[in-house]
Amino acid sequence: MKGLLVDFGGVLTTNVWKSFSAFCRAEGLEEGRVKQLFRSDERALALLRELEVGGLDEDSFAERFAPLLGIERHDGLVDRLFAGMEPDEPMIEAVRRARAAGLRTGLVSNSWGRGRYDRDSFPELFDAVVISGEVGLHKPQPQIFALAAERVGLDPSQCVFVDDLRENCEGAEAVGMTAVLHRDTDDTIARLEQLLDVTLR
């Protein structure tokens, strides 16, 4: 393997669903309400996909998503949803070490409008960055993974991809990548060390 491609939210950060759950508690909603909506309400998922590919801005998304959640206040909704998300420093360091070892590295992220990225860190961490709202594609579409491989200058079969959502891992596997479903930082780093044959901590 010659390349490491990673998701942002939930891989290079702490768990996104936990941030959403904290939001729900603060709003007086059932703790799993956001996750439930995206899993079971086609309207919610359609709004998210439109936001991810840049068809909606954050404010327009918030105005339409808040009523589905059952809340009135939609100002700053996306910021409030992600308020509990923090960097996962060991995962970030693993990417940094992979690149220092000579691997090609890339970010493949479904963005929520403006995104919550530390873009100043991108040149140090990544050879290529593919953000859904900037390319008009979203995971798990196979095309976004093919584009990411092209941008890092590798065949998809030479790349390992890490994501916290199973369907996105399946999208990567559909173009020939090896996917790692992220659940625990230590377990993911250990698996990457096996696949990439480098020390990442």
Solvent accessible surface area in square Angstrom, and as a share of the most:
residue,aa,sasa,rsa
1,M,92,0.41
2,K,117,0.50
3,G,0,0.00
4,L,1,0.00
5,L,0,0.00
6,V,0,0.00
7,D,10,0.05
8,F,29,0.12
9,G,18,0.18
10,G,5,0.05
11,V,0,0.00
12,L,5,0.03
13,T,7,0.04
14,T,56,0.33
15,N,66,0.34
16,V,19,0.11
17,W,55,0.19
18,K,146,0.62
19,S,3,0.02
20,F,8,0.03
21,S,23,0.15
22,A,39,0.30
23,F,9,0.04
24,C,0,0.00
25,R,137,0.50
26,A,91,0.70
27,E,57,0.26
28,G,70,0.67
29,L,37,0.18
30,E,128,0.57
31,E,86,0.39
32,G,33,0.32
33,R,63,0.23
34,V,1,0.00
35,K,87,0.37
36,Q,83,0.37
37,L,6,0.03
38,F,17,0.07
39,R,136,0.50
40,S,85,0.55
41,D,24,0.12
42,E,150,0.67
43,R,151,0.55
44,A,0,0.00
45,L,69,0.34
46,A,60,0.47
47,L,19,0.10
48,L,17,0.08
49,R,58,0.21
50,E,69,0.31
51,L,1,0.01
52,E,6,0.02
53,V,45,0.26
54,G,49,0.47
55,G,49,0.48
56,L,15,0.08
57,D,87,0.45
58,E,11,0.05
59,D,93,0.48
60,S,34,0.22
61,F,0,0.00
62,A,4,0.03
63,E,95,0.42
64,R,128,0.47
65,F,0,0.00
66,A,2,0.02
67,P,89,0.56
68,L,25,0.13
69,L,3,0.02
70,G,59,0.56
71,I,20,0.10
72,E,168,0.75
73,R,134,0.49
74,H,73,0.33
75,D,82,0.43
76,G,40,0.38
77,L,2,0.01
78,V,3,0.01
79,D,72,0.37
80,R,40,0.15
81,L,0,0.00
82,F,20,0.09
83,A,83,0.64
84,G,45,0.43
85,M,30,0.14
86,E,108,0.49
87,P,82,0.52
88,D,19,0.10
89,E,107,0.48
90,P,74,0.46
91,M,0,0.00
92,I,27,0.13
93,E,54,0.24
94,A,0,0.00
95,V,1,0.01
96,R,78,0.28
97,R,95,0.35
98,A,0,0.00
99,R,72,0.26
100,A,91,0.70
101,A,61,0.47
102,G,63,0.60
103,L,18,0.09
104,R,98,0.36
105,T,0,0.00
106,G,2,0.02
107,L,1,0.01
108,V,0,0.00
109,S,2,0.02
110,N,26,0.13
111,S,3,0.02
112,W,27,0.10
113,G,30,0.28
114,R,160,0.59
115,G,16,0.15
116,R,62,0.22
117,Y,32,0.12
118,D,88,0.45
119,R,110,0.40
120,D,135,0.70
121,S,24,0.16
122,F,22,0.09
123,P,100,0.63
124,E,93,0.42
125,L,5,0.03
126,F,11,0.05
127,D,43,0.23
128,A,13,0.10
129,V,39,0.22
130,V,1,0.00
131,I,3,0.02
132,S,0,0.00
133,G,28,0.27
134,E,111,0.50
135,V,40,0.23
136,G,45,0.43
137,L,40,0.20
138,H,28,0.12
139,K,3,0.01
140,P,37,0.23
141,Q,60,0.26
142,P,61,0.39
143,Q,102,0.45
144,I,0,0.00
145,F,0,0.00
146,A,44,0.34
147,L,39,0.19
148,A,2,0.02
149,A,1,0.01
150,E,129,0.58
151,R,112,0.41
152,V,1,0.01
153,G,61,0.59
154,L,29,0.14
155,D,76,0.40
156,P,28,0.17
157,S,64,0.41
158,Q,54,0.24
159,C,0,0.00
160,V,0,0.00
161,F,0,0.00
162,V,0,0.00
163,D,0,0.00
164,D,18,0.10
165,L,43,0.22
166,R,141,0.51
167,E,56,0.25
168,N,5,0.03
169,C,7,0.04
170,E,94,0.42
171,G,6,0.05
172,A,0,0.00
173,E,90,0.40
174,A,75,0.58
175,V,39,0.23
176,G,41,0.39
177,M,8,0.03
178,T,39,0.23
179,A,22,0.17
180,V,13,0.07
181,L,48,0.24
182,H,14,0.06
183,R,159,0.58
184,D,67,0.35
185,T,28,0.16
186,D,89,0.46
187,D,98,0.51
188,T,4,0.02
189,I,2,0.01
190,A,36,0.28
191,R,108,0.39
192,L,1,0.00
193,E,40,0.18
194,Q,132,0.59
195,L,38,0.19
196,L,11,0.06
197,D,128,0.66
198,V,31,0.18
199,T,98,0.57
200,L,1,0.00
201,R,127,0.46
